[in-house]
Amino acid sequence: MDVHIPEAISKGLRARGIKVVTVQEDQNHEMPDSDLLDRAFELRCILYTQDQDFFVIASERLHDQQTFTGIVYSKQQTLSYGQIIEELELIAQCCTFEELQNRLEYLPLK
């Protein structure tokens, strides 16, 4: 989870048995976005964010043919916490880490 994601979303996912690592727990809350993406890859986690800066990073990495962890993005205040939790749970259950590599997914999925 990116730094600005509400704790309620992480708690909701954990209550459903989904592995969640927040940047705060990983003690990387001040890490630059590009490094954060690398860290998520090291942990074999997708990165959920509401930060549009990741669009640029993903585009640059695709252009340079660099592998990166999957990014899931939703615009702030467009979905309820419950909707976000449901959609992230679906992704976690249906997709492997490898399937999401080098991809930017947008919520809502529908």
DSSP file (Angstrom, degrees, kcal/mol; ACC not computed):
  #  RESIDUE AA STRUCTURE BP1 BP2  ACC     N-H-->O    O-->H-N    N-H-->O    O-->H-N    TCO  KAPPA ALPHA  PHI   PSI    X-CA   Y-CA   Z-CA
    1    1 A M              0   0    0      0, 0.0    22,-1.5     0, 0.0    23,-0.2   0.000 360.0 360.0 360.0 132.3    0.0    0.0    0.0
    2    2 A D    >   -     0   0    0     46,-2.3     3,-1.4    20,-0.1    22,-0.1  -0.208 360.0 -97.0 -65.3 165.4    1.2    3.4   -0.9
    3    3 A V  T 3  S+     0   0    0      1,-0.3    -1,-0.1    25,-0.1    46,-0.1   0.769 117.9  48.6 -61.6 -32.7    1.7    5.9    1.9
    4    4 A H  T 3  S+     0   0    0      2,-0.1    -1,-0.3     3,-0.0    45,-0.1   0.374  78.4 117.3 -95.5   6.5   -1.6    7.8    1.6
    5    5 A I  S <  S-     0   0    0     -3,-1.4     5,-0.1    43,-0.2    43,-0.0  -0.597  74.4-108.4 -76.0 128.1   -3.9    4.8    1.5
    6    6 A P    >>  -     0   0    0      0, 0.0     3,-1.3     0, 0.0     4,-1.0  -0.236  17.4-127.2 -58.8 141.8   -6.2    4.8    4.5
    7    7 A E  H 3> S+     0   0    0      1,-0.3     4,-2.7     2,-0.2     5,-0.2   0.793 105.1  70.2 -59.1 -30.3   -5.5    2.1    7.1
    8    8 A A  H 3> S+     0   0    0      1,-0.2     4,-2.2     2,-0.2    -1,-0.3   0.832  96.1  52.8 -59.6 -32.3   -9.1    1.0    6.9
    9    9 A I  H <> S+     0   0    0     -3,-1.3     4,-2.2     2,-0.2    -1,-0.2   0.930 110.0  46.6 -69.7 -44.8   -8.5   -0.5    3.5
   10   10 A S  H  X S+     0   0    0     -4,-1.0     4,-2.4     1,-0.2    -2,-0.2   0.925 114.1  48.4 -61.5 -44.2   -5.5   -2.5    4.7
   11   11 A K  H  X S+     0   0    0     -4,-2.7     4,-2.2     1,-0.2    -2,-0.2   0.899 109.9  52.1 -63.3 -41.0   -7.4   -3.7    7.7
   12   12 A G  H  X S+     0   0    0     -4,-2.2     4,-0.7    -5,-0.2    -1,-0.2   0.898 111.0  46.9 -63.2 -40.9  -10.4   -4.7    5.5
   13   13 A L  H ><>S+     0   0    0     -4,-2.2     5,-2.4     1,-0.2     3,-0.9   0.911 111.3  51.1 -67.0 -42.2   -8.2   -6.7    3.2
   14   14 A R  H ><5S+     0   0    0     -4,-2.4     3,-2.0     1,-0.3    -2,-0.2   0.881 103.5  58.6 -63.0 -36.9   -6.4   -8.4    6.1
   15   15 A A  H 3<5S+     0   0    0     -4,-2.2    -1,-0.3     1,-0.3    -2,-0.2   0.751 106.1  50.6 -63.2 -22.4   -9.8   -9.4    7.5
   16   16 A R  T <<5S-     0   0    0     -3,-0.9    -1,-0.3    -4,-0.7    -2,-0.2   0.277 126.0-102.7 -97.6   8.3  -10.4  -11.2    4.2
   17   17 A G  T < 5S+     0   0    0     -3,-2.0     2,-0.4     1,-0.3    -3,-0.2   0.660  72.9 144.3  84.0  16.7   -7.1  -13.0    4.4
   18   18 A I      < -     0   0    0     -5,-2.4     2,-0.3    -6,-0.1    -1,-0.3  -0.762  53.1-119.5 -93.1 132.2   -5.2  -10.9    1.9
   19   19 A K        -     0   0    0     -2,-0.4     2,-0.4    73,-0.1    -1,-0.0  -0.525  37.8-178.4 -68.2 128.7   -1.5  -10.2    2.5
   20   20 A V        -     0   0    0     -2,-0.3     2,-0.4    25,-0.0   -10,-0.0  -0.998  15.9-175.0-133.7 134.6   -0.9   -6.5    2.9
   21   21 A V        -     0   0    0     -2,-0.4     2,-0.3     5,-0.0    22,-0.0  -0.992  12.9-158.1-126.4 122.3    2.3   -4.6    3.4
   22   22 A T     >  -     0   0    0     -2,-0.4     4,-2.0     1,-0.1     5,-0.2  -0.669  26.6-121.8 -95.0 155.6    2.1   -0.8    4.0
   23   23 A V  T  4>S+     0   0    0    -22,-1.5     5,-3.2    -2,-0.3     6,-0.4   0.840 114.4  56.8 -64.4 -30.2    5.0    1.5    3.3
   24   24 A Q  T >45S+     0   0    0      3,-0.2     3,-1.1     1,-0.2    -1,-0.2   0.930 107.6  46.2 -65.6 -44.1    4.8    2.6    7.0
   25   25 A E  T 345S+     0   0    0      1,-0.3    -1,-0.2     2,-0.1    -2,-0.2   0.846 112.6  50.4 -65.5 -33.6    5.2   -1.0    8.2
   26   26 A D  T 3<5S-     0   0    0     -4,-2.0    -1,-0.3     1,-0.0    -2,-0.2   0.434 113.5-123.4 -83.3   0.4    8.1   -1.5    5.8
   27   27 A Q  T < 5S+     0   0    0     -3,-1.1    -3,-0.2    -4,-0.2    -2,-0.1   0.869  82.2 112.0  58.4  41.7    9.6    1.7    7.2
   28   28 A N    > < +     0   0    0     -5,-3.2     3,-1.7    -6,-0.1    -4,-0.2  -0.040  23.1 127.9-129.4  31.0    9.7    3.3    3.7
   29   29 A H  T 3  S+     0   0    0     -6,-0.4    -5,-0.1     1,-0.3    -1,-0.1   0.635  79.6  44.8 -68.3 -12.9    7.1    6.0    4.0
   30   30 A E  T 3  S+     0   0    0     -7,-0.1    -1,-0.3    -3,-0.1     3,-0.1   0.282  85.1 123.6-109.5   9.0    9.6    8.6    2.7
   31   31 A M  S <  S-     0   0    0     -3,-1.7    -3,-0.1     1,-0.1     5,-0.1  -0.454  71.0-104.5 -70.7 138.4   11.0    6.5   -0.1
   32   32 A P     >  -     0   0    0      0, 0.0     4,-2.4     0, 0.0     3,-0.3  -0.295  32.8-111.5 -59.2 150.2   10.7    8.0   -3.6
   33   33 A D  H  > S+     0   0    0      1,-0.2     4,-2.2     2,-0.2     5,-0.2   0.866 116.3  53.2 -54.9 -42.3    8.0    6.5   -5.8
   34   34 A S  H  > S+     0   0    0      1,-0.2     4,-1.6     2,-0.2    -1,-0.2   0.908 111.9  45.3 -61.8 -42.0   10.4    4.8   -8.2
   35   35 A D  H  > S+     0   0    0     -3,-0.3     4,-2.6     2,-0.2    -1,-0.2   0.856 109.3  56.4 -68.3 -35.3   12.2    3.1   -5.3
   36   36 A L  H  X S+     0   0    0     -4,-2.4     4,-2.4     2,-0.2    -2,-0.2   0.895 105.3  51.4 -62.9 -40.1    8.9    2.2   -3.7
   37   37 A L  H  X S+     0   0    0     -4,-2.2     4,-1.7     2,-0.2    32,-0.4   0.900 110.4  49.0 -63.2 -40.3    7.9    0.4   -6.9
   38   38 A D  H  X S+     0   0    0     -4,-1.6     4,-2.3     2,-0.2    -2,-0.2   0.899 109.7  52.1 -64.0 -40.8   11.2   -1.5   -6.8
   39   39 A R  H  X S+     0   0    0     -4,-2.6     4,-2.0     1,-0.2    -2,-0.2   0.908 107.1  51.8 -64.2 -41.9   10.6   -2.4   -3.2
   40   40 A A  H  <>S+     0   0    0     -4,-2.4     5,-2.8     1,-0.2     4,-0.5   0.893 108.9  51.8 -60.8 -38.8    7.2   -3.8   -4.0
   41   41 A F  H ><5S+     0   0    0     -4,-1.7     3,-1.1     3,-0.2    -2,-0.2   0.918 107.2  52.4 -63.2 -43.3    8.8   -5.9   -6.7
   42   42 A E  H 3<5S+     0   0    0     -4,-2.3    -1,-0.2     1,-0.3    -2,-0.2   0.880 112.3  45.6 -58.3 -38.8   11.4   -7.2   -4.2
   43   43 A L  T 3<5S-     0   0    0     -4,-2.0    -1,-0.3    -5,-0.1    -2,-0.2   0.505 112.4-122.9 -82.6  -4.6    8.5   -8.2   -1.9
   44   44 A R  T < 5 +     0   0    0     -3,-1.1     2,-0.3    -4,-0.5    -3,-0.2   0.916  67.7 133.4  58.9  46.5    6.6   -9.8   -4.8
   45   45 A C      < -     0   0    0     -5,-2.8    -1,-0.2    -6,-0.1     2,-0.2  -0.910  57.6-123.6-121.5 149.4    3.6   -7.5   -4.1
   46   46 A I        -     0   0    0     -2,-0.3     2,-0.5    23,-0.1    25,-0.2  -0.518  31.2-122.9 -79.6 163.7    1.5   -5.4   -6.3
   47   47 A L  E     -a   71   0A   0     23,-2.7    25,-3.0    -2,-0.2     2,-0.5  -0.949  18.0-160.2-115.0 120.6    1.3   -1.7   -5.4
   48   48 A Y  E     +a   72   0A   0     -2,-0.5   -46,-2.3    23,-0.2     2,-0.3  -0.866  27.2 157.3 -97.4 130.4   -2.0   -0.1   -4.8
   49   49 A T  E     -a   73   0A   0     23,-2.6    25,-1.5    -2,-0.5    -2,-0.0  -0.951  46.6-156.6-146.7 162.6   -1.9    3.7   -5.1
   50   50 A Q        +     0   0    0     -2,-0.3     2,-0.6    23,-0.2    26,-0.3  -0.003  67.6 111.3-123.0  21.7   -4.0    6.8   -5.7
   51   51 A D    >   -     0   0    0      1,-0.1     3,-1.5    24,-0.1     4,-0.2  -0.883  56.2-157.5-105.1 114.9   -1.0    8.7   -6.9
   52   52 A Q  T >> S+     0   0    0     -2,-0.6     3,-1.9     1,-0.3     4,-0.7   0.639  82.3  83.8 -67.6 -13.9   -0.9    9.6  -10.6
   53   53 A D  H 3> S+     0   0    0      1,-0.3     4,-1.6     2,-0.2     3,-0.4   0.784  79.0  67.8 -58.5 -26.0    2.9   10.0  -10.5
   54   54 A F  H <> S+     0   0    0     -3,-1.5     4,-2.6     1,-0.2    -1,-0.3   0.730  87.1  67.1 -69.3 -20.3    3.0    6.2  -11.0
   55   55 A F  H <> S+     0   0    0     -3,-1.9     4,-2.4     2,-0.2    -1,-0.2   0.933 103.4  44.9 -60.6 -45.0    1.6    6.6  -14.5
   56   56 A V  H  X S+     0   0    0     -4,-0.7     4,-2.7    -3,-0.4     5,-0.2   0.925 113.4  49.3 -65.8 -45.5    4.8    8.4  -15.5
   57   57 A I  H  X S+     0   0    0     -4,-1.6     4,-2.4     1,-0.2    -2,-0.2   0.931 112.7  47.3 -60.9 -46.3    7.0    5.8  -13.8
   58   58 A A  H  X S+     0   0    0     -4,-2.6     4,-2.5     1,-0.2    -1,-0.2   0.912 112.4  50.0 -62.3 -42.7    5.2    2.9  -15.4
   59   59 A S  H  X S+     0   0    0     -4,-2.4     4,-2.4    -5,-0.2    -2,-0.2   0.918 111.2  48.4 -62.3 -44.3    5.3    4.6  -18.9
   60   60 A E  H  X S+     0   0    0     -4,-2.7     4,-2.3     1,-0.2    -1,-0.2   0.912 112.3  48.7 -62.7 -42.5    9.1    5.2  -18.6
   61   61 A R  H  <>S+     0   0    0     -4,-2.4     5,-3.1    -5,-0.2     4,-0.3   0.888 111.2  49.2 -68.2 -38.2    9.7    1.7  -17.5
   62   62 A L  H ><5S+     0   0    0     -4,-2.5     3,-1.1     3,-0.2    -1,-0.2   0.927 111.4  50.1 -63.5 -43.4    7.7    0.2  -20.3
   63   63 A H  H 3<5S+     0   0    0     -4,-2.4    -2,-0.2     1,-0.3    -1,-0.2   0.896 114.9  43.3 -60.4 -41.0    9.5    2.4  -22.8
   64   64 A D  T 3<5S-     0   0    0     -4,-2.3    -1,-0.3    -5,-0.2    -2,-0.2   0.370 112.5-120.5 -86.8   4.5   12.9    1.3  -21.4
   65   65 A Q  T < 5 +     0   0    0     -3,-1.1     2,-0.4    -4,-0.3    -3,-0.2   0.869  59.7 152.8  56.1  41.4   11.7   -2.3  -21.2
   66   66 A Q      < -     0   0    0     -5,-3.1    -1,-0.2    -6,-0.1     2,-0.2  -0.858  44.9-122.0-100.3 134.0   12.3   -2.5  -17.5
   67   67 A T        +     0   0    0     -2,-0.4     2,-0.3    34,-0.0   -26,-0.1  -0.501  36.3 174.5 -73.7 140.4   10.2   -4.9  -15.5
   68   68 A F        -     0   0    0     -2,-0.2    34,-2.7   -27,-0.0    35,-0.2  -0.978  34.3 -95.0-143.9 158.9    8.1   -3.5  -12.7
   69   69 A T        -     0   0    0    -32,-0.4   -23,-0.1    -2,-0.3    32,-0.1  -0.311  54.9 -87.0 -68.3 154.5    5.6   -4.8  -10.2
   70   70 A G        -     0   0    0     27,-0.3   -23,-2.7    32,-0.1     2,-0.4  -0.339  41.2-150.0 -62.8 143.4    1.9   -4.4  -11.1
   71   71 A I  E     -ab  47 104A   0     32,-2.5    34,-3.1    29,-0.3     2,-0.5  -0.965   7.5-163.6-118.2 131.3    0.3   -1.2  -10.1
   72   72 A V  E     -ab  48 105A   0    -25,-3.0   -23,-2.6    -2,-0.4     2,-0.4  -0.974  16.8-173.3-113.9 128.2   -3.4   -0.8   -9.2
   73   73 A Y  E     +ab  49 106A   0     32,-3.0    34,-2.8    -2,-0.5     2,-0.3  -0.937  14.7 175.0-125.4 140.5   -4.7    2.7   -9.2
   74   74 A S        -     0   0    0    -25,-1.5     2,-0.2    -2,-0.4     3,-0.1  -0.992  35.7-111.6-138.7 145.9   -7.9    4.4   -8.3
   75   75 A K    >   -     0   0    0     32,-0.5     3,-1.3    -2,-0.3     4,-0.4  -0.487  46.4 -96.3 -71.8 141.2   -8.7    8.1   -8.3
   76   76 A Q  T 3  S+     0   0    0    -26,-0.3    -1,-0.1     1,-0.2   -26,-0.0  -0.280 101.3   6.1 -60.4 141.0   -9.2    9.5   -4.8
   77   77 A Q  T 3  S+     0   0    0      2,-0.2    -1,-0.2     1,-0.1     3,-0.1   0.696  99.4 102.4  61.9  25.9  -12.8    9.8   -3.5
   78   78 A T  S <  S+     0   0    0     -3,-1.3     2,-0.3     1,-0.2    -2,-0.1   0.647  80.8  38.3-105.5 -21.2  -14.4    8.0   -6.4
   79   79 A L  S    S-     0   0    0     -4,-0.4    -2,-0.2    28,-0.0    -1,-0.2  -0.942  82.7-115.9-127.9 149.6  -14.9    4.6   -4.7
   80   80 A S     >  -     0   0    0     -2,-0.3     4,-2.4     1,-0.1     5,-0.2  -0.375  33.8-109.4 -73.8 162.2  -15.9    3.7   -1.2
   81   81 A Y  H  > S+     0   0    0      1,-0.2     4,-2.8     2,-0.2     5,-0.2   0.912 121.4  54.9 -57.6 -41.5  -13.5    1.8    1.0
   82   82 A G  H  > S+     0   0    0      1,-0.2     4,-2.4     2,-0.2    -1,-0.2   0.898 107.5  48.4 -60.2 -41.7  -15.7   -1.3    0.7
   83   83 A Q  H  > S+     0   0    0      2,-0.2     4,-2.4     1,-0.2    -1,-0.2   0.920 112.3  48.9 -64.4 -43.5  -15.6   -1.1   -3.1
   84   84 A I  H  X S+     0   0    0     -4,-2.4     4,-2.8     1,-0.2     5,-0.3   0.933 111.6  49.3 -61.6 -45.8  -11.8   -0.7   -3.1
   85   85 A I  H  X S+     0   0    0     -4,-2.8     4,-2.5     1,-0.2    -2,-0.2   0.924 111.5  49.0 -60.2 -45.9  -11.5   -3.7   -0.7
   86   86 A E  H  X S+     0   0    0     -4,-2.4     4,-2.1    -5,-0.2    -1,-0.2   0.912 113.8  45.8 -61.0 -43.3  -13.7   -5.9   -2.9
   87   87 A E  H  X S+     0   0    0     -4,-2.4     4,-2.2     2,-0.2    -2,-0.2   0.901 113.7  47.6 -70.5 -40.4  -11.9   -5.0   -6.0
   88   88 A L  H  X S+     0   0    0     -4,-2.8     4,-2.6    -5,-0.2    -1,-0.2   0.877 110.9  52.6 -67.9 -36.1   -8.4   -5.5   -4.5
   89   89 A E  H  X S+     0   0    0     -4,-2.5     4,-2.2    -5,-0.3    -2,-0.2   0.923 108.3  51.0 -62.7 -43.6   -9.5   -8.8   -3.0
   90   90 A L  H  X S+     0   0    0     -4,-2.1     4,-2.1     1,-0.2     5,-0.2   0.926 111.3  47.5 -59.8 -45.5  -10.7  -10.0   -6.5
   91   91 A I  H  X S+     0   0    0     -4,-2.2     4,-2.2     1,-0.2    -1,-0.2   0.927 111.6  50.7 -60.8 -45.1   -7.4   -9.0   -8.0
   92   92 A A  H  < S+     0   0    0     -4,-2.6    -1,-0.2     1,-0.2    -2,-0.2   0.853 115.7  42.4 -62.7 -34.7   -5.5  -10.8   -5.2
   93   93 A Q  H  < S+     0   0    0     -4,-2.2    -1,-0.2    -5,-0.2    -2,-0.2   0.799 122.7  35.7 -81.5 -29.3   -7.6  -14.0   -5.7
   94   94 A C  H  < S+     0   0    0     -4,-2.1     2,-0.4    -5,-0.2    -2,-0.2   0.646 109.6  58.5-102.6 -17.2   -7.6  -14.1   -9.5
   95   95 A C     <  -     0   0    0     -4,-2.2     2,-0.2    -5,-0.2    -1,-0.0  -0.902  65.7-140.3-122.5 143.5   -4.2  -12.8  -10.6
   96   96 A T     >  -     0   0    0     -2,-0.4     4,-1.2     1,-0.1     5,-0.1  -0.543  32.0-109.4 -90.3 164.4   -0.7  -14.0   -9.9
   97   97 A F  H >> S+     0   0    0      1,-0.2     4,-0.7     2,-0.2     3,-0.6   0.918 120.9  51.2 -55.8 -45.1    2.2  -11.6   -9.2
   98   98 A E  H >4 S+     0   0    0      1,-0.2     3,-0.7     2,-0.2    -1,-0.2   0.868 104.2  56.6 -64.7 -37.5    3.6  -12.6  -12.6
   99   99 A E  H 34 S+     0   0    0      1,-0.2    -1,-0.2   -29,-0.0    -2,-0.2   0.787 109.8  46.2 -64.7 -26.6    0.4  -11.9  -14.5
  100  100 A L  H X< S+     0   0    0     -4,-1.2     3,-1.5    -3,-0.6   -29,-0.3   0.546  82.8 121.0 -95.2  -7.9    0.3   -8.3  -13.1
  101  101 A Q  T << S+     0   0    0     -4,-0.7   -32,-0.2    -3,-0.7     3,-0.1  -0.263  82.6   9.9 -57.4 142.1    4.0   -7.5  -13.9
  102  102 A N  T 3  S+     0   0    0    -34,-2.7     2,-0.4     1,-0.2    -1,-0.3   0.746 107.1 118.3  61.5  26.8    4.4   -4.5  -16.2
  103  103 A R    <   -     0   0    0     -3,-1.5   -32,-2.5   -35,-0.2     2,-0.5  -0.934  51.8-156.8-126.0 148.3    0.7   -3.6  -15.9
  104  104 A L  E     -b   71   0A   0     -2,-0.4     2,-0.3   -34,-0.2   -32,-0.2  -0.982  19.4-168.5-120.2 114.7   -1.2   -0.7  -14.6
  105  105 A E  E     -b   72   0A   0    -34,-3.1   -32,-3.0    -2,-0.5     2,-0.4  -0.813   8.1-145.3-106.7 145.4   -4.8   -1.6  -13.6
  106  106 A Y  E     -b   73   0A   0     -2,-0.3   -32,-0.2   -34,-0.2   -34,-0.0  -0.883  21.5-106.1-112.7 140.0   -7.5    0.9  -12.9
  107  107 A L  S    S+     0   0    0    -34,-2.8   -32,-0.5    -2,-0.4     2,-0.1  -0.892  96.8  53.2-103.2 140.5  -10.3    0.6  -10.3
  108  108 A P  S    S-     0   0    0      0, 0.0    -2,-0.1     0, 0.0   -24,-0.0   0.457  70.3-162.6 -77.5 152.8  -13.2    0.2  -10.7
  109  109 A L              0   0    0      1,-0.2    -2,-0.1    -2,-0.1    -3,-0.1   0.805 360.0 360.0 -71.3 -29.5  -12.5   -2.9  -12.8
  110  110 A K              0   0    0      0, 0.0    -1,-0.2     0, 0.0    -3,-0.1   0.463 360.0 360.0 -79.6 360.0  -16.1   -2.9  -14.2
